[in-house]
Amino acid sequence: MFDFLDSGQYDVLGAFWVTVQLTLYSAAGSLIWGTALAGMRVSPVPLLRGFGTAYVNLVRNTPLTLLVIGCSLGLSQTLKINLGGDSFKEIGFRLAVLGLIAYTGTFVCEALRSGINTVPVGQAEAARALGLSFFQVLTLIVLPQAFRAVIAPLANVLIALTKNTTVAATIGVAEAALLMKEMLENEAQAVFAVFAVFALGFVLLTLPTGLLLGWVAKRVAVKR
Amino acid sequence: MTSVLYDAPGPKAKARNWIYSGIFIVLFGLVMWWALSLMAENGQLEADKWTPFVTDSRVWTTYLIPGLIETLKAGALSMVIALPLGALLGIGRLSDHAWVRGSVGAWVEFFRAIPVLMLMLFSSALYAPQLMDVPSDTRPFWAVVTGLVLYNSAVIAEIVRAGVLSLPRGQTDAAKAIGMRKGQTMFHVLIPQAVTAMLPALVSQLVVILKDTALGGALLGFAELLSMNRQISANYSNTIATLVVIALIYIVVNFGLTTFASQLEGRLRKSKKSTGAVLGTDEIDDPIPGANTAAGA
């Protein structure tokens, strides 16, 4: 039943490795971009707050598929911005990561912002009484506590991101979903077996992440 | 305006804020200028790329509106099927019988762990001529709906479960005290209240569903809103303008739904009839962190 795996025709592990790479690069990027956005959304400068709010509301309500396709058709094919990639494979991968970061950053930002709200006002007041500036209050007092409070929501964002990397298939990045599509077309007699293989792959990717980060979240939570 | 992080600005802070605003405007302006000049260089700012959306009504009547209708149809149908299914699964997860609880739990966790795109691809292969032979013109539509239903009924099951668990214990106790059976307690007391508490979360789930329909257009050939970009830009060779207009349509529809959800949440929180328990759009906790309900593709 699973003999299509032995034929050597399909590189299932390779495809999942691309999925993992997409996830890791996008996760790192969206953590940085999301933190910057959250900083803007809580900053004392009204203009920055406005930009952060507008960005989050616009991007959150746009389908990720549109962002990724926009990167490919708009940025790469129309404007010739290829992010320094040489081959088709490299360009597609980088564009997909860019789209995923733009989208996932908004969810990281919102998670962090809710974490910032869990920090008691008294702490920031005490910090200000010591003469710390906004930037110092944010980076030394508030964000470290906020991050510990939002590990569980961020784990959910990471899991959603792992699943969302499949959208890269729409611009031809050779990751798991694209290989699954190809295999479903070629192995029409083994539809259930093909699905089982890929479903198992994703369960193996997302379940340990959730359990591990859930455990970490409990360990590091600030007891109030 | 005060916040955890900063005081109401005094004269000095106000001056500093103006400087930061100035720096931001300059940087933002530079990025915009770079982007616009790049677009101008590639001929994307010429008027004839953008005017069709205002002057040529055929863009709307042949492409955008039919696409939007397909998107809304798939989204609404998926929601209508996924809601009762999700409610049943959610109740199943709360069952007193371990075998029901366990098997429903496994079903729900499984379908939340799989990307919705893979569920759509699988359904599409399932409906192919060799297996079930759904007519080829409606196959993409049904594949998209099936994928969305499988995934979202699992997510809704979690929302329903959280909704029932958010109700005060006294509700069940009171129902037991007047002699109600388990089923009666669930269907006459808990579910009606849970549904009101869940409404905002369910409305915002509709946004996730609408966004996910775009996957069907890109990989299955479902004629939804996003897939129209190919035909429009083939006719008018205006890729960027088309993508911007399509994005705006999505944003308007989804922003409307999000606003409606948060207004509903506010009204429910204020209303005296409910128990006061309202599940907001971001408050669904997972015992085993699975999918973030709001972060679908």
Interface residues (C-beta under 8 A of the other chain):
Chain A: V42 S43 P44 V45 P46 L47 L48 F51 N57 L58 R60 N61 T62 P63 L64 T65 L66 I69 G70 L73 G74 Q77 T78 L79 K80 I81 T104 F107 E110 S114 I116 N117 V119 V121 Q123 A124 R128 F134 V137 L138 V142 A152 P153 A155 N156 V157 I159 A160 L161 K163 N164 T166 V167 A169 T170 A176 A177 M180 K181 L184 E185 A188 Q189 V191 V194 F195 F198 A199 F202 V203 T206 L207 G210 L211 L213 G214
Chain B: S3 V4 L5 Y6 D7 P9 A13 N17 Y20 S21 F24 I25 F28 L38 M39 N42 Q44 F110 A113 I114 P115 V116 L117 M118 L121 F122 S124 A125 L126 A128 Q130 L131 V207 L210 K211 D212 A214 L215 G217 A218 L219 L226 N229 S233 T239 I240 L243 I246 A247 Y250 I251 N254 F255 T258 D282 D285 D286 I288 P289 G290 A291 N292 A294 A295 G296 A297
